[in-house]
Amino acid sequence: MTKIKLFGVREEDVPYIETWSTQHKVSVDLDSRLLTEETVDSVQGFDGVSVSQQIPLTEVIYRKLNEFGIKQIAQRSAGYDCYDFELANKYNLIISNVPSYSPESIAEYTVSQALNLVRNFNDIQQKTTEQDFRWQPSILSKSIKDLTVAVIGTGRIGSIVAKIFANGFGAKVLAYDVVRNEQLESILTYKDTITEIVKEADIVTVHVPASDENYYLFDEQLFEQFKEGSVFINCARGTVVNTRALIEVIDKGIIKGAALDTYEGEKGLFPSDQRGVVLEDALLRSLINRKDIILSPHIAFYTEAAVENLIVDALDATIDVLQIGDTPLRVN
């Protein structure tokens, strides 16, 4: 019987893994640990490997997987920047990802965070806990339908975000993408540069992948161009935002607030239990404590539908490689 080793398994993954295992008559071994030099030897005797992690793999791990006869690593996420393709190719390992597991989930979360920012949710909650129940200008907000939304990146997720704002709220939607989606042009207006649209937008939301080109795409220079009083949402990747620059423009009063579901220094932290631990990252501590920033631990995708799709697509990719030598989800 085919045997697959799964690392980084969480409690919510188990029912979907067991269902897939039964349907495909494949033996699976569930391990909550990550794939590291300390755990790689446990792969010996298995046919395939699937992981869910952000930390990079050392050459020792690639080499040992090859020695154990492993042909692939199925990453259970869209992001795969933790992999060294040169090493993967050197040791004949196919890396796959799950590029689209529930774009609706992330889009819905993005819009909900935009609403929280515009409607001053953090401020209202704090005042309520202090038993300050007054209606006052500091928590007065605008209606979404009267605002302009800038969507940076109109792929699987960004396109849904644009549709929700345009069709659901009646907001004016502007967009930027290196590849324009003609099917969206009935509900939004594309602009030639990001700078052009952030100057007009009350809500700016980013949906681009992590890449060398997008590293610190949102830097001090770009943030300085934002419309005064606007809000910013990042449910994409932490490295597209210079966090210190973002804080500076919020402190200057240019941007009203931000919602960050990803953070440039999140590797090894999101997701993990840090209760009772003094975080060494002072920048992260400051984000957590700010009333004008909503921080969440890379959780926008986290719905039942997404968890199931991540499991099923990764395991399907594993079987594809074992049976036919490749998978449509290959990234290297």
N, C-alpha and C positions, 0 to 999 in steps of 0.2 A: 504493500500500500504506500502511496505517495505520502511523504511527511514534510510538513512545513512548520518552521519555527517562527513565532511572532514575538517581537520585542516591543516594549512600551505599551503593553496591553492594560487598559483601564477597565474598571467594573462595567461601565456602560457598553463596552465593546463585546463583552462575552456572549450575550444572546445572539448577536448577528454572526459572530464567528462560529458558534455551535450550529446554527441553522445552515450556514454555508458548508461547513464540514460534513454535515449529514447529507445534504443534497448532492455533494460532489464525491462523497465517499473518500475523503482525504483526511488523514490524521493531522491534527494541529496541536502544537505545544504552546501554551500561553505563558509568557514571561513578562512580569511587570517592569523588569530592569531594562535599561537601554543597551544597545549594542556597543560594547567597549572592549578594550584589550583584556579586561578581567572576565568578560562574559562570552567572548567569541568562541572559546573552546566548546561551549555547550551546543554549538551549531553542528558539530561533528555527528554524522549519521543522518542528517536531514537532507532533503532534496531542494528546499527553497527557503527563502528568508524574507520576512516583511517587518518593517520597522516604522516607528512614529517618533521622530526625534529631530532636534535641530543641531546638536553638537557634531562637529566634524569627525570623520573616521580617520584613524591613522593608517599608515601604510601597512603596519603589522596586521590590521584587521582585514584589509583588502587581500593581502597575501595569504592569510590563513583561510579565508573564505574560498579562495581559489584552490588551496591545498585540500580542502574538505569536499571539493567537487561542486561547490555552489556556483551557479551560472548567473544569478541575478540578485538584486535587492529591490523589493517593492516598497517604496516610500508611501506612507499613508497620509499624504498632504499634497497640496499643490506646489509648495516651495521645495526646492531641492538644492539650494545654494550651499548646503553643508557637505556636498559631495565633490570630490576631486575627480573630474572626468579623465584626466590623464592617468591617474592611478587605477580607476575603474577599467579603463581600456587596457592598461598594461596587464591587469590580472583577469581579463576576459569576463568582466562583470557587466551585465545589462542593468542600468538604473531606470526604474519607472516611477511615475508619480500618479496622482489623481488630480487632473487639471480642473475638473468641475464636479464638485460633490454636492453642492447646494447653493448656487449663486443667489437664489431667492432668500435664503437665510441671512446671508451677509448683507444683501441689499436692504432687507427689512430692518436689520439691526442698525445699519447706517442711518436710515431715515428716522428711526426712533431716537438715536442719539442727537440728530439734528434738531428734532423737536424738543428734546430735553434742554439743549443749549439755548435755543430761541425763546423757550418759555421759562427760562431761569430756574430750572428744576432744582439744582443744588442749593441755590439761594433760598428758594421757597421752603425746601425741606429743613434747612438749617434754622430759618426763622420759626418754623412750626415747632421744631424740637425745643426752641427757646420760649415757646408759647407766645410768640409775636404773631398774632393773627391779622394784623392790619393789611389792608390793601394800600399799596404805596408805590410811587414811581419806580423804585429800584427793581420791582418785580413785574412791572408793566411790560407787555411784549407785543410784538406784531403778529399778524396772521401770515401763515406760510404762503397763502395764495397771493399776498401782496409783495412777496420777495422774489429775488432773482437767485437762481441756483447755478453754480458752476460745477460741472461734472468733468473731472480730469481722468480720462480713460473710459471709453464706452464699449468695453468688451462684454463678457458674460454678465459681470456684476454691475458695472457702471451703466449699462443699457437699461437694466431693471430699475436701478435707482432713478434714472432719468424719467422712466415711464411712471413711476410712483409719484414723483414730484409734479410732473406735467399733467398726467391724467387723473391722479388721485386728489391733488391739492389745487390744481390749476395754476401752478407757479410758472414763471418764465424760466426756461432752462437754457443755459449756454453750455457748450462743450468744447473740449479739445482732445484730439487723438491724432497720432501720426497716420492712422488709417481710419478714414471716416466711414461710418455706417450709414449708407444712403437710406435705409429703412427707418432710421430715427429722425430724419430731417423734417418730418411732419410735426414732430413734437418739440424739437430743439433747434438751436442755431449754432453751428460750428464756427469757431473763430480760429485765426491763424496762429495765435500764440497763447500760452498760458497767461502771460502777463496781461494781455488784453482782456481776458475774462475775469481775472481775479479783481481787477479794478472796478468792475461793475457788480460783482456778486455779493449777496448778503450771506450766502451759504456756499462754502467751497468744500467739495468732497473728492478724495483722490482714490483711484482704483487702477493703479499701474503696478507691474511686477517689480521685484527687486532685481536690479541689474547695475552694471558699472555705469551705464548712461543715466540711470535714475537715482544714483547715490546722492543724497542731499539735494534732490531736485527742488525741494522746498527749503531754501536757505534764507539768510538774512536779506539778501537783495530782493528775492521774490516776495517774502513776507511784507517787506516795506511797501510793496505795491498794492496790498490788500485794501479794500474799501474799509473805511473807519466803521467800527461796530459790527464787522462781519464775524462769522464763526467758521471754524475749520474742523473737518472730520477726517481721520485717517483710519480706515479699516482695511488697509492694504498691507504694506510692509513697513516696519519701523525705520529701515535705513533710507527711505525716501525723504525723511524729515530730519532736519537739523534741530534737535529738541531745544537746545539752548537758544537758538535764534527765535524759535517759536515763543519761548517764555519771554524773551526780550520784547517782542512786539506786543505781547499781551500786556506786559508791564507798562509799555508806552501808551497803551490805550487804543492802539490801531485795531487789533483783533479783540473781540469781546471775550471769547473763550474757545476752547477746543475739546474735542472728544477723541481720545487716542485708544484704539483697541490693540495697537501694536506699538512697540517701543524699540529703539535702536539697540538697547542693551538687554533685551529680554531673554537671550539664549541662556539656558540653564535655570531660568526663573519662571517663565511662562510655559507650561503650567507646573507649579510645585507648591508645596506647603511651607511657607516661611513664617508661620505663626511663632511668636516668641523670639524671632531672630532679628537682630539689628542689621538692617540692610547696609552693605558697604557702599552701595551706589547712592551717593548723595543726590544726584539728579533725579533718580527714581523716587527717592523719599520726598523730594520737593513736589513732584507731580502728584503723588498720592495726597499730599496735604493741602493742595490748592483747591479753592472753591470754584475757580473759573476753568478748571480742567477736569474732565471726566475720564478717568483711566480704567480700563478693563483688561484682563489678561488674555488677549488674543482669543476672544470667545465669540466673536460675531457669527462664526460658522456653526456654533455648538447647538445643534438641534438633532432630534432623533433621525430625521431624514439624512442629514449630513454624516452622522456617525455610521449609519448603515451603508451609505454609498462609499465611504472611505474604506470600510472593511471589504465590501464585495468587489469593488474595482481593483483594489490592491491584490487581493487573492486571485481574482480572475487573471490579472496580469502575470502573476507568478505561475499559474497553470499554463498560460499561453507560452511562456518561455520554456517551461519544462516539456511541453508537448510539441511545439512547432519551432522553437528556437528564437522567438522574438515576440514582441507585444506592440500594439498600436500606441501604448502609453509610454514607450521608451523615450528617454530624454537625452541619452548620450550616444 
